[in-house]
Structure formats: C-alpha cells, structure tokens
Amino acid sequence: MNAKKLHLFEYNCLSYFLIRGAFIGICLNNLLIISKQDSWLSVILAFILGFIPLGIFYLIIKDNPKGNIIDFIKNNCGNTLGNIINVLISIFIFIFTSLLMWNLINFISSQYLYKTPNLAISITFAIAIYYICSKSINVIGRTTVILFYISAILFILSALGLSFQLDLNNLKPTLEYGINPIFTGSLQYISYNILPLFLITIIPKEQISDKNKKFIRNGIITYVISSFSLFVVSFFLVAIYGIEFSQILQYPSYHILKRLSILGFIQRVESISSIQWILDLFVIIVMGIYFIKTSIVQTFNIKPYKFIPFTLVTALVIVTNYLFKNNTIGNSVILHIFPFFNYLFFLIIPTLIYFKKKISQ
C-alpha cells in the first residue's frame, strides 16, 4: 500500500511546479502588458492575496482527508449534480492543459526547433506524458523530485549569474500608472500561478505517507519558495532589460538567459538554463492529464482504465495543433478570457461547495 503513496516532499515538489508552470509565455507576458515596470510589485501583491485561495485549497483537503476533490464535490452536491460539476471541471482542465501544451510547443519550436513541425514536437512530448500518466501517482511524485532538483539548480545558477547585471534605474518610475495596473496584474498572476494549485486536490491527503509531518507548514514554505523564484524572474527581467525591450520579446524569461555568464567565462548557456521552464510546463501538463484521468475513472467508474491516458494524450495532441489560428488570437484569449474561467472553475465553484457544506452542518 505504501508503495503507491506519495512522500510529503514529492507532494510539495508537485505544488512547486504547479505554481511556476504557467509563468513563461503566459503570465509574465500579461504582467509586462498590464503592470509594465511594476510587474514585480504585482507578484508581491499576488503573493499576499494568494494566501486566500491557498487557504481554501488546504481547507478542502483537510475537510476530506480520505478522498479527493472528486469525492468532495459528489458528497456535497449529490451524485447527479456532483458528476455534472466534475465533468465540467475536467473539460475545462483539458482546455487549460491544451493551452499549456500549446505554449510549450510554441516555446520549443520558436527558440530551439524552428525547422521541426509542431506536430512532431507535440508527439514527442505526448509519449513522455502518456508514459508517466499511465503509472500511479507515486511514479509521478518520484519523477517530479528528480525534475525539481534539476530545475532548482538551474534556477540558482541563473540567478547568481544574472545578479551582477541588475540596473535598478530600469525599475523607475515606480507607480507611474497608479495602483490599478498593479492590482490587475496581481489578479492575472493569481489566475495562472496560484489557482492551478487546485490540481493538487486530486490527491487525497490519506495518500501521503508522512502527511502528519507539518503538512500545512510545508505547503506554505513551498508556496513562499515558488513565489519568490517567480518574483526574482520578474524583478531581474525589468531591472536588466527594462520594460520597453522586455515587452517586445515573445519569451522574455528565456531571452534574459542569453545575458547569463557563469563564473565570468562560461557563456551562451541559455539553452541549458531554460530547461527549467520546459520542466515547469511539462509537470503541470502531466498533472492536468492525471487529474482528468482520475476524474473520469471515479465519475464513470471505468475499469480497466489503461486506455484513458492514451485517449487523453491523443486528444491533447490534436487539440493543441488546432487550438489557435495564430499567436495573436492565442495571446488575446490568454490575456482577456482564460483568467475568468480559471477563477470560476479553480476557485469560485470549489469555494461555494465548501461553504455550502459548512452552512448545511
């Protein structure tokens, strides 16, 4: 039984990637458009406000230790309504995961493999995603720990290498456009980099082998570390490149790594350092597919379920390659439409169900 359980550290590594996953190419670009040179202030404000959804997620987990979010919704809304809500949430998560996959493929094709068809790139990643998602959650957890160490080392080396190039004059003028853009930017950040933590609720607390070892405290520490890493990215980007140059880049967090120099003489290491962003996107996509797979199995009581990951990943490849006609449409949807649905499905619906239960008690 323990062989199929997660360790708390593995659980927190998953949370780390869920927070960071949608930053490159999505949230960071939105922050630069909305908050401009005050983007780093939006990250700070979002970090503070983000304790609200974080608290909601942990309350749901604490209130339903032996089940996951699928059980929680069915138990409090009844089988019929609960199944409808779970299906709607799963459909949205599939669309959200397709958006992340689209972003990942665009990033790789534009920065690494510009002569390779997007379909070939997506199939390559789909094979890896299928293999991991066809396994149990403990395999995903162990894989995530390895990826976490790689990501953390690359991030630390990148931050140290870029720290000597900061120009604080690029951060001025602060609050040039007032507080409203900072607040709006913080809502974007919460939407893309905090609310996806909802995916972690698919793992029952009972499935964590050492869950009693300061579960919430470790979760908060993970939240702080993940948020700090994204603050560093937004702060360094504006302080090194300035807002005007940062805004014209499709993937500014990748391009800033071109300024990276390790030990003063090792240069042009951006292709290696940027692997951290690929890992972020990869893990959150894996968790999205795992969430949907688990939801389908529990909602429709399907056994055996080995074909589900293959079907989901195949559909993911197809949808990803036809999601948007061009990047302009995609970026507009990411900026103006997706945040609303993120709040609806990741926060508002679970919160209403949680308080419905408390009121009925």
C-alpha positions as CSV (number, residue, x, y, z in Angstrom):
1,M,0.0,0.0,0.0
2,N,2.8,2.4,0.9
3,A,4.4,1.7,-2.4
4,K,1.7,3.7,-4.1
5,K,1.8,6.6,-1.6
6,L,3.5,9.9,-2.0
7,H,6.0,11.3,0.4
8,L,5.3,14.8,1.6
9,F,8.4,16.2,-0.2
10,E,7.1,14.7,-3.5
11,Y,3.7,16.3,-2.9
12,N,5.4,19.7,-2.3
13,C,7.5,19.3,-5.4
14,L,4.3,18.9,-7.4
15,S,3.0,22.1,-5.8
16,Y,6.2,23.9,-6.8
17,F,5.8,23.1,-10.5
18,L,2.0,23.9,-10.4
19,I,2.8,27.4,-9.2
20,R,5.6,28.0,-11.7
21,G,4.1,26.2,-14.7
22,A,2.1,28.9,-16.5
23,F,4.6,31.7,-15.9
24,I,6.8,31.6,-19.1
25,G,5.0,32.8,-22.2
26,I,1.6,33.3,-20.4
27,C,1.5,35.1,-17.0
28,L,4.8,37.0,-17.3
29,N,3.8,38.4,-20.7
30,N,0.5,39.5,-19.3
31,L,2.2,41.2,-16.4
32,L,4.5,43.2,-18.7
33,I,1.5,44.4,-20.7
34,I,-0.6,45.3,-17.7
35,S,1.8,46.3,-14.9
36,K,4.8,47.2,-17.1
37,Q,7.8,48.1,-15.0
38,D,5.8,47.5,-11.8
39,S,5.3,43.8,-12.7
40,W,7.4,42.7,-9.8
41,L,5.1,44.7,-7.5
42,S,2.2,42.7,-8.9
43,V,3.9,39.5,-8.0
44,I,4.4,40.7,-4.4
45,L,0.7,41.8,-4.1
46,A,-0.4,38.5,-5.7
47,F,1.7,36.5,-3.2
48,I,-0.1,38.2,-0.3
49,L,-3.6,37.9,-1.8
50,G,-2.8,34.3,-2.9
51,F,-3.0,33.1,0.7
52,I,-6.8,33.2,0.3
53,P,-7.1,30.6,-2.4
54,L,-4.2,28.6,-0.9
55,G,-6.2,28.5,2.4
56,I,-9.3,27.4,0.6
57,F,-7.5,24.5,-1.1
58,Y,-6.0,23.4,2.2
59,L,-9.4,23.6,4.0
60,I,-10.9,21.4,1.3
61,I,-8.0,18.9,1.7
62,K,-8.3,18.9,5.5
63,D,-12.1,18.5,5.4
64,N,-11.9,15.5,3.1
65,P,-8.7,13.6,4.1
66,K,-9.7,10.2,2.8
67,G,-11.0,11.4,-0.6
68,N,-10.0,13.8,-3.3
69,I,-11.8,16.8,-4.8
70,I,-14.0,14.5,-7.0
71,D,-15.3,12.8,-3.8
72,F,-15.7,16.1,-2.1
73,I,-17.9,17.5,-4.8
74,K,-20.0,14.4,-5.1
75,N,-20.5,14.1,-1.4
76,N,-21.7,17.7,-1.0
77,C,-23.7,18.1,-4.3
78,G,-25.1,14.6,-4.7
79,N,-24.2,12.1,-7.4
80,T,-26.1,13.7,-10.3
81,L,-25.1,17.3,-9.8
82,G,-21.7,16.3,-8.5
83,N,-20.9,14.3,-11.6
84,I,-22.0,17.2,-13.8
85,I,-19.8,19.6,-12.0
86,N,-16.8,17.2,-12.1
87,V,-17.3,16.7,-15.8
88,L,-17.4,20.4,-16.4
89,I,-14.3,21.0,-14.3
90,S,-12.5,18.1,-16.2
91,I,-13.4,19.6,-19.6
92,F,-12.0,23.0,-18.5
93,I,-8.9,21.4,-17.2
94,F,-8.4,19.7,-20.5
95,I,-8.7,23.0,-22.3
96,F,-6.4,24.6,-19.8
97,T,-3.9,21.8,-20.3
98,S,-4.2,22.2,-24.0
99,L,-3.3,25.9,-23.6
100,L,-0.2,25.0,-21.6
101,M,0.8,22.4,-24.2
102,W,0.3,24.9,-27.0
103,N,2.6,27.3,-25.1
104,L,5.2,24.6,-24.6
105,I,5.2,23.6,-28.2
106,N,5.4,27.3,-29.4
107,F,8.3,27.9,-27.0
108,I,10.3,25.0,-28.2
109,S,9.6,25.5,-31.9
110,S,10.4,29.2,-31.8
111,Q,13.5,29.0,-29.7
112,Y,15.0,25.6,-30.3
113,L,13.5,23.6,-33.2
114,Y,12.1,26.2,-35.6
115,K,12.5,23.8,-38.6
116,T,10.7,21.0,-36.9
117,P,6.9,20.6,-37.4
118,N,4.9,21.4,-34.3
119,L,3.1,18.1,-34.6
120,A,6.4,16.2,-34.3
121,I,7.3,18.1,-31.2
122,S,3.9,17.6,-29.6
123,I,4.0,13.8,-30.3
124,T,7.5,13.6,-28.7
125,F,6.2,15.2,-25.5
126,A,2.9,13.3,-25.7
127,I,4.8,10.0,-25.5
128,A,6.5,11.0,-22.3
129,I,3.3,12.4,-20.8
130,Y,1.4,9.2,-21.7
131,Y,4.0,7.0,-20.1
132,I,4.1,8.9,-16.8
133,C,0.3,9.4,-16.6
134,S,-0.3,5.7,-17.2
135,K,1.6,5.0,-13.9
136,S,0.4,5.6,-10.4
137,I,0.8,8.9,-8.5
138,N,3.9,7.7,-6.7
139,V,5.8,7.4,-10.0
140,I,4.7,10.9,-10.9
141,G,6.0,12.0,-7.5
142,R,9.4,10.4,-7.8
143,T,9.8,11.8,-11.3
144,T,8.9,15.2,-10.1
145,V,11.5,15.2,-7.3
146,I,14.3,14.5,-9.9
147,L,13.0,17.3,-12.1
148,F,12.7,19.6,-9.1
149,Y,16.4,19.2,-8.3
150,I,17.3,19.9,-11.9
151,S,15.1,22.9,-12.1
152,A,16.3,24.3,-8.7
153,I,20.0,24.0,-9.6
154,L,19.4,25.7,-13.0
155,F,17.4,28.5,-11.4
156,I,20.0,29.2,-8.7
157,L,22.9,29.2,-11.2
158,S,20.9,31.5,-13.5
159,A,20.0,33.9,-10.6
160,L,23.6,34.1,-9.5
161,G,24.9,34.6,-13.0
162,L,22.5,37.5,-13.7
163,S,22.6,39.2,-10.3
164,F,25.6,41.3,-11.3
165,Q,23.8,42.9,-14.2
166,L,20.9,44.5,-12.3
167,D,20.3,48.2,-13.1
168,L,17.7,49.5,-10.6
169,N,17.2,52.6,-12.7
170,N,15.2,50.4,-15.1
171,L,12.6,49.9,-12.4
172,K,11.8,53.6,-12.5
173,P,9.4,55.4,-12.5
174,T,7.6,53.3,-9.9
175,L,3.8,53.5,-9.7
176,E,3.8,55.6,-12.9
177,Y,0.3,54.4,-13.8
178,G,-1.0,54.2,-10.3
179,I,-2.1,51.2,-8.2
180,N,-4.8,49.8,-10.6
181,P,-2.4,48.1,-13.1
182,I,-0.5,46.5,-10.2
183,F,-3.7,45.1,-8.7
184,T,-5.0,43.9,-12.1
185,G,-1.6,42.3,-12.8
186,S,-1.8,40.5,-9.4
187,L,-5.2,39.1,-10.4
188,Q,-3.6,37.7,-13.6
189,Y,-0.8,36.2,-11.5
190,I,-3.2,34.5,-9.1
191,S,-5.2,33.2,-12.0
192,Y,-2.3,31.5,-13.7
193,N,0.3,30.8,-11.0
194,I,-1.7,30.2,-7.8
195,L,-5.1,28.8,-8.8
196,P,-3.6,25.8,-10.8
197,L,-2.7,24.5,-7.3
198,F,-6.3,23.3,-7.4
199,L,-4.9,20.3,-9.4
200,I,-3.2,19.1,-6.2
201,T,-6.6,18.4,-4.6
202,I,-6.9,15.4,-6.9
203,I,-4.5,13.7,-4.4
204,P,-6.2,12.6,-1.2
205,K,-4.3,13.6,2.0
206,E,-4.6,9.9,3.0
207,Q,-2.4,9.0,0.1
208,I,0.6,10.9,1.5
209,S,2.7,8.5,3.7
210,D,4.1,11.2,6.0
211,K,1.1,13.6,5.9
212,N,1.3,14.3,9.6
213,K,4.8,15.9,9.4
214,K,3.6,19.6,9.4
215,F,1.6,19.2,6.3
216,I,0.3,22.8,6.1
217,R,3.6,24.4,7.2
218,N,5.5,22.6,4.5
219,G,2.9,23.7,2.0
220,I,3.3,27.3,2.9
221,I,7.1,27.0,2.7
222,T,6.7,25.6,-0.8
223,Y,4.3,28.4,-1.7
224,V,6.9,31.0,-0.5
225,I,9.8,29.4,-2.3
226,S,7.9,29.1,-5.6
227,S,6.6,32.6,-5.4
228,F,10.0,34.0,-4.6
229,S,11.5,32.3,-7.6
230,L,8.9,34.0,-9.9
231,F,9.4,37.3,-8.2
232,V,13.2,37.0,-8.9
233,V,12.4,36.4,-12.6
234,S,10.1,39.4,-13.0
235,F,12.4,41.7,-11.0
236,F,15.6,40.6,-12.8
237,L,13.9,40.9,-16.2
238,V,12.8,44.5,-15.7
239,A,16.0,45.5,-13.9
240,I,18.2,44.1,-16.6
241,Y,16.3,44.6,-19.9
242,G,14.0,47.5,-19.0
243,I,10.3,47.5,-19.8
244,E,10.5,48.6,-23.4
245,F,12.7,45.8,-24.5
246,S,11.1,43.2,-22.3
247,Q,7.6,43.9,-23.9
248,I,8.7,43.1,-27.4
249,L,10.1,39.7,-26.6
250,Q,7.9,36.6,-27.1
251,Y,9.6,34.7,-24.3
252,P,11.5,37.4,-22.2
253,S,12.4,34.9,-19.4
254,Y,14.2,32.9,-22.0
255,H,16.0,35.8,-23.7
256,I,17.3,37.2,-20.5
257,L,19.2,33.9,-20.0
258,K,21.3,35.0,-23.1
259,R,22.9,37.5,-20.8
260,L,23.9,34.7,-18.4
261,S,27.5,34.2,-17.7
262,I,28.7,31.6,-15.2
263,L,32.0,32.2,-13.4
264,G,32.6,35.1,-15.8
265,F,33.6,33.0,-18.7
266,I,31.0,30.3,-19.4
267,Q,28.6,31.9,-21.8
268,R,25.7,31.1,-24.1
269,V,24.2,28.6,-21.7
270,E,20.6,29.8,-22.2
271,S,19.6,26.6,-23.9
272,I,20.6,24.6,-20.8
273,S,19.3,27.1,-18.3
274,S,15.9,27.4,-19.9
275,I,15.2,23.7,-19.4
276,Q,13.8,24.8,-16.1
277,W,10.8,26.4,-17.9
278,I,10.3,23.3,-20.0
279,L,10.2,21.2,-16.9
280,D,7.7,23.6,-15.3
281,L,5.3,23.3,-18.2
282,F,5.8,19.5,-18.5
283,V,4.9,18.7,-14.9
284,I,1.8,20.9,-14.9
285,I,0.6,19.3,-18.1
286,V,1.2,15.8,-16.6
287,M,-0.8,16.8,-13.5
288,G,-3.6,18.1,-15.7
289,I,-3.9,14.8,-17.6
290,Y,-3.6,12.8,-14.3
291,F,-6.5,14.9,-12.8
292,I,-8.7,14.3,-15.8
293,K,-7.9,10.5,-15.9
294,T,-8.7,10.2,-12.2
295,S,-11.9,12.2,-12.6
296,I,-13.1,10.0,-15.4
297,V,-12.4,6.8,-13.5
298,Q,-14.2,8.0,-10.4
299,T,-17.1,9.7,-12.2
300,F,-17.9,6.9,-14.6
301,N,-16.5,4.0,-12.6
302,I,-14.5,2.8,-15.6
303,K,-12.3,-0.3,-15.2
304,P,-9.8,-1.1,-16.6
305,Y,-8.6,2.4,-17.3
306,K,-5.3,1.9,-19.1
307,F,-6.8,3.3,-22.4
308,I,-7.8,6.6,-20.8
309,P,-4.3,8.2,-20.7
310,F,-3.7,7.3,-24.3
311,T,-7.0,8.7,-25.4
312,L,-6.5,11.9,-23.4
313,V,-2.9,12.4,-24.7
314,T,-4.0,11.7,-28.3
315,A,-6.8,14.3,-28.0
316,L,-4.3,16.7,-26.4
317,V,-2.0,16.5,-29.4
318,I,-4.9,17.1,-31.8
319,V,-6.4,20.0,-29.9
320,T,-3.0,21.6,-29.3
321,N,-2.2,21.8,-33.0
322,Y,-5.6,23.4,-33.9
323,L,-6.2,25.5,-30.7
324,F,-5.5,28.9,-32.2
325,K,-5.1,30.1,-35.8
326,N,-2.2,32.3,-34.8
327,N,-0.3,33.6,-31.8
328,T,-2.2,36.9,-31.8
329,I,-5.5,35.2,-31.1
330,G,-3.9,33.0,-28.6
331,N,-2.3,35.8,-26.6
332,S,-5.6,37.8,-26.6
333,V,-7.5,34.8,-25.2
334,I,-4.8,34.2,-22.6
335,L,-5.0,37.9,-21.5
336,H,-8.7,38.6,-21.6
337,I,-10.7,35.3,-21.4
338,F,-8.9,32.5,-19.6
339,P,-8.4,34.3,-16.3
340,F,-12.2,34.5,-15.8
341,F,-12.6,30.7,-16.3
342,N,-9.6,30.0,-14.1
343,Y,-11.3,31.8,-11.2
344,L,-14.6,30.2,-12.0
345,F,-13.5,26.5,-12.1
346,F,-10.4,26.6,-9.8
347,L,-11.7,28.9,-7.1
348,I,-15.3,30.0,-7.1
349,I,-17.0,26.6,-7.6
350,P,-14.9,24.8,-5.0
351,T,-15.3,27.7,-2.5
352,L,-19.1,27.7,-2.9
353,I,-19.3,24.0,-2.4
354,Y,-17.0,24.2,0.7
355,F,-19.2,26.9,2.3
356,K,-22.4,25.1,1.3
357,K,-21.1,22.1,3.3
358,K,-20.3,24.3,6.3
359,I,-23.7,26.1,6.2
360,S,-25.5,22.8,6.0
361,Q,-23.7,21.5,9.0
